[in-house]
Amino acid sequence: MSFSMSRATLPVYPVVLQALSNVLDKGEAWAAARKVDPAVLPLTRLAPDMFALARQVQIACDTAKNGLSRLAGVEAPRYEDDESTIPELKERIVKTIAYLKTLDGGAIDAAVDRTIRFPLGPHKTAEMKGVDYLTQFVAPNFYFHTVAAYAILRANGVDVGKMDYLGAIPISISDNPKS
């Protein structure tokens, strides 16, 4: 079987986003148990020059919806980037997952050799072939921002681990250690 951009994204990105939502649930429960103001976690950063948790979630959602929309050749919905609470961030994730489910896998796969134009900040535009755009730009950015959100919560003491980040990946587990 050859590489399929839609198979590498459409079933996977919703799982990762749902795992991110579940990690946010743990963050919210952690804050409530410690009587931490619920407005604090969305503003928390790993380092002073990094985006806060809320922005990491927004960018992860935008990277998935905008990147796959460009590949599918359709206009992505625009979100306001005004979420300031965990429930608002979770709602953004829900909207993003629902939108991803509407995308045509065949249209995404057809973009493998098509030139994709995309913004790089407010004043620059870049171009890449579809497969390069997905593998060298969209996927690394999507995973970077989901990991950053997870790491922010972990660094603040939220009890999350690797399996929380991986989410409900469809794996088969056996007791046979030979593999």
N, C-alpha and C positions, 0 to 999 in steps of 0.2 A: 504494500500500500504506500502510495506517495504521501508526502506531507500535505496536510489540509489545514489551511489557516483557520477555517471555521471550527474544525474539530479541536484545534489547539486553544480555542478561545470561548466559543459560545457555551459549551457545557462546563468549562472550567471557571471563567470569570464570575459567574453567579455563585459558585461554591465558595470562592475566595471572598467575595463580598459578603455572603451570608456568615462566613466565619468571622469577618471583621465586625459585623453587626453583633454576633454573639460575644466577641471580645469587649465590645462597647457595653453590652449588658453586664458583664463581669465588672467593668470599670464603674458603672453606675451603682451596682450593688456594693462594691468596695467603698465608694464614697459615702453611700448612705450608712453603712455599718460604722464608719468612722466619723460620721457627722461632718463630712467635708462639704462645703458649699458646692452644689451641683454645677455651678458656673465655672469652677476652677479647672476641672479636667480638660474641657475643650480648649482652654487657653494654654495648657501645659506643653512645653517643648523639651526635646532631648538636649538641645544646645541653643544658646542665644541667637545664633544665626540661622536656625532651622525653623520651618513652619510649625505652628502649633497643631495639636491633635485635630481640631476642626478642619483646618486647611488641608491636612494630610488626607482626611477622609474625602473632602470635596475633590481634591485632585485625583485620588484613586478612582472615584466615580466618573469624573470627567474624562480621565484617560481611557477608561473602558468604553464609555458611550461615544465619545468623540472619535477615538481611534477606530473602533469597529464601524462607526457610521461612515467615516471617510473611505474605508475599505469597501463597504457595501454601496458607496456612491449615493448616500442619502444624507439629508440634513439632520443633525442631532438636536434633541430638545435642549433648550438653554435653562440652566438653573441659576438662581440669583446669588448664590454663595453667601447667604445670610444666616445660615444655621449657627446657633450659638449654644445649643443644648444637645445632650446625648439623644433624646427622643427625636429631635429635628434631624440630627445626623443619620439616625437609623431610618427615618422616613426617606431621606435622600437615597440611601442604599436600596430601599424597597422600590423606589421609582426607577432607579438605574437597572436593577435586576429585571423589573417588568419590561423596561424598554429593550434591554438586550434580547429578551425572548421574542421580540417582534422582528429582529433582523434576519435577513435572508442569507443563509449560509452559502448558497451558490453564488450570490453576488460578492460575498467576501472572498471566496475562493477564486473567483474570476479576476480579482485585482492583483494576483500574484506578480504579474509583470507590468501592471499599469503604474504610471507615475502618480504618486500621491503628493499633493501640496498641502502643507500645514504650517501654522504659525509657530514661530519660536520667539515667544515674548511678544510684546506689543508692536514691535517695529521690524521684525524680520520674518521671512518665510523660507521654508526649506522644502526640498523635494527628495523623494526616495522611491524606489520601486516598491510595490506593495509588500512583498515578502520581507524586504529589508526594513521597511517601515514598521511592520509588525514585530519582527524578531530583534531589531536593534534599537527601536524607539518605544513603541507602545508597550510591549511586554515588560521590558526592564523598568520603565517608569511606573507602570501599574503595580508591579511587585514591590518596587522601592517604597512607594507611598503606603501600601498596605502594611509592609513590614515596619515602616517608621511609626505608623499609628499604633501597632502592636507594641513596639519597643517603648514608646512614650508611656503607655499604661504599665508595662512591665517594670520600667525604671522607677515608676512611682509606687511600686509595691503591689500592684494588682496581680493576683494569683492566676497567671496565664502561662501556658507552656506551648511547646511546639505543636501538640495535637490541637490546641485551640486555634492556632494560626492556620494549620492545614485544613481544618474543618472536616466536613463529611466527604472526604475523598473516597471514591469507590475502589477500595483495595481488598484483596483477599489475603487473610492472615492464616498461617499454618504454624503448627508446632515443630515442623521440620526445619532445623537450623541450617541445613545444606541448601545453599542457593548462591 
